[in-house]
């Protein structure tokens, strides 16, 4: 009798183990089906959204800027003129992006006015995010943050700068405002110039820049 009881216990344990080992495989198949269906629905929704998405129009403008280093021992001042183009971000980069995110391409030409007069030229890519989600025609003030990087050629070198060709990361904040038929903007940026250690000497130039511009 004890042997029969032990056999029944072992048989029930064997069945319990079998049923437990079968459940994960059934659950994994169910998960695969669910994830596949979810992926299909998301793909369809993304394609529909891409077809229905109305992009903001491209905009072009002009801006002037002045900058000065904030380290006393560098004492470098800049004055620049830039032309730029602004695009809906995901229209250029072909992936999802917030509606208020834009991409600017800036071409700048200018000079230093301190400690000597020298030329400079830069090309920068700037991401610009507006805080308010309204159109260009129904606002008066529209603040934003921005940041990006590019390349710059400076016809001068400070001590230990290493190269006249450098990188030019920038970040700042500003606001766009409407006066009559045109839109204008003013912004303040952190402005950096260095060669990212491509050369052994890589002393950076750090400055604060103020921008004033308009859209055509």
C-alpha positions in Angstrom: 0.0 0.0 0.0 2.8 2.4 0.8 4.5 1.6 -2.5 1.2 2.4 -4.4 1.0 5.8 -2.5 4.6 6.6 -3.4 4.0 5.7 -7.0 0.9 8.0 -7.1 2.9 10.9 -5.5 5.7 10.4 -8.1 3.2 10.3 -10.9 1.5 13.4 -9.7 4.8 15.2 -9.4 5.8 14.2 -12.9 2.5 15.6 -14.2 3.0 18.8 -12.3 6.5 19.2 -13.7 5.3 18.5 -17.2 2.5 21.0 -17.0 4.8 23.6 -15.6 7.4 23.1 -18.4 4.7 23.3 -21.1 3.3 26.7 -19.9 6.3 28.9 -20.7 6.4 27.6 -24.3 2.7 28.3 -24.7 3.1 31.8 -23.1 6.1 32.6 -25.3 4.1 31.8 -28.5 1.3 34.0 -27.2 3.8 36.8 -26.6 5.3 36.5 -30.1 1.9 36.7 -31.6 1.0 39.8 -29.5 4.3 41.6 -30.3 4.0 40.8 -34.0 0.5 42.2 -34.0 1.6 45.3 -32.1 4.5 45.8 -34.5 2.2 45.5 -37.5 -0.3 48.0 -36.0 2.5 50.5 -35.1 4.0 50.2 -38.6 0.6 50.8 -40.2 0.0 53.8 -37.9 3.4 55.2 -38.7 2.9 54.9 -42.4 -0.5 56.6 -42.1 0.9 59.4 -39.9 3.8 59.9 -42.4 1.3 60.3 -45.2 -1.0 62.6 -43.3 1.8 64.7 -41.7 1.8 68.3 -42.8 5.3 69.7 -42.5 6.0 73.3 -41.6 7.2 75.4 -44.6 10.9 76.0 -45.0 12.0 79.4 -43.8 15.1 81.5 -44.6 16.7 84.4 -42.9 19.6 86.7 -42.0 21.2 87.4 -38.6 24.0 89.4 -37.1 25.9 88.4 -34.0 28.6 89.6 -31.6 30.6 87.5 -29.2 33.3 87.9 -26.6 35.3 85.5 -24.6 34.5 85.3 -20.9 38.1 84.4 -19.9 40.0 87.6 -19.2 43.4 86.2 -20.4 42.0 85.4 -23.9 40.3 88.7 -24.8 38.9 87.8 -28.2 35.8 89.5 -29.7 33.8 88.5 -32.8 31.4 90.2 -35.1 29.5 88.0 -37.7 26.9 88.0 -40.3 25.0 84.7 -41.1 22.4 83.4 -43.6 20.4 80.4 -42.6 17.6 78.0 -43.6 15.2 76.4 -41.2 13.4 73.1 -41.9 11.0 70.8 -40.2 13.3 68.4 -38.4 11.9 65.0 -39.4 11.4 66.2 -43.0 15.2 66.3 -43.2 16.3 63.4 -41.0 13.3 61.1 -41.9 12.5 59.9 -38.4 10.0 60.8 -35.8 10.6 64.1 -34.0 8.5 66.5 -31.9 6.3 68.8 -33.9 8.1 71.9 -32.5 11.6 70.7 -33.4 13.4 72.3 -36.3 16.8 72.0 -38.0 18.8 75.0 -39.1 21.7 75.3 -41.4 23.8 78.4 -40.8 26.6 79.8 -43.0 28.6 82.5 -41.1 31.2 85.0 -42.2 32.8 87.4 -39.8 35.9 88.7 -38.2 37.6 89.3 -34.9 37.8 92.9 -33.7 39.9 92.2 -30.7 42.9 91.8 -30.1 43.4 92.1 -33.9 41.3 92.0 -37.1 41.2 88.5 -38.6 38.6 86.6 -40.7 36.5 83.6 -39.8 34.0 81.4 -41.6 31.8 78.6 -40.2 29.0 76.2 -41.2 26.8 74.9 -38.4 23.9 72.6 -37.9 21.5 73.7 -35.2 18.5 71.9 -33.7 15.9 74.3 -32.5 12.9 73.5 -30.2 10.0 75.9 -29.7 8.1 75.7 -26.4 4.7 76.7 -27.8 2.8 74.6 -30.3 1.2 77.3 -32.4 1.5 78.3 -36.0 3.7 81.1 -37.4 0.7 83.3 -37.9 -1.0 83.4 -34.5 1.7 84.2 -32.0 3.6 87.3 -30.8 6.3 85.8 -28.7 7.7 82.3 -29.1 10.6 81.2 -26.9 12.9 78.3 -27.8 16.1 76.4 -26.9 18.8 75.5 -29.5 22.1 73.6 -29.8 24.3 72.1 -32.5 27.8 71.8 -33.9 29.7 72.6 -37.0 33.1 73.5 -38.4 34.9 76.8 -38.3 38.0 78.3 -39.9 39.6 81.1 -38.0 42.4 83.2 -39.6 44.0 83.6 -36.3 45.2 81.4 -33.4 45.4 82.0 -29.7 48.3 80.6 -27.8 48.2 76.7 -27.9 45.1 76.7 -30.1 46.8 74.1 -32.4 44.8 74.6 -35.6 42.9 77.2 -37.6 40.3 74.6 -38.6 38.2 73.6 -35.5 34.8 72.4 -34.3 32.2 74.9 -33.2 29.6 73.5 -30.7 27.0 76.0 -29.6 24.0 75.9 -27.2 21.6 78.6 -26.0 18.1 80.0 -25.8 16.1 82.7 -27.5 12.7 83.9 -28.6 11.0 84.7 -31.8 8.6 87.6 -32.0 6.4 89.3 -34.6 6.6 93.0 -35.6 4.3 93.9 -38.4 4.6 91.6 -41.4 8.0 90.0 -40.4 9.2 87.7 -37.7 12.4 88.5 -35.8 14.4 86.7 -33.1 17.0 87.3 -30.5 19.1 84.7 -28.8 22.1 84.1 -26.5 24.4 81.2 -27.0 27.5 79.5 -25.5 30.0 79.5 -28.3 33.0 77.2 -28.3 36.0 76.7 -30.7 38.4 73.8 -30.4 39.9 71.0 -32.5 38.8 68.0 -30.4 42.4 67.0 -29.7 43.1 66.3 -33.4 46.2 68.3 -32.8 48.4 68.0 -29.6 47.6 71.6 -28.8 43.9 72.1 -28.2 43.3 75.2 -26.2 39.6 76.2 -26.6 38.0 79.6 -27.1 34.9 80.0 -25.0 32.6 83.0 -25.5 29.1 84.2 -25.1 27.4 85.3 -28.3 24.3 87.4 -28.9 22.2 87.0 -32.1 19.6 89.3 -33.7 17.9 88.1 -36.9 14.9 88.2 -39.1 13.0 85.8 -41.3 12.4 86.7 -45.0 
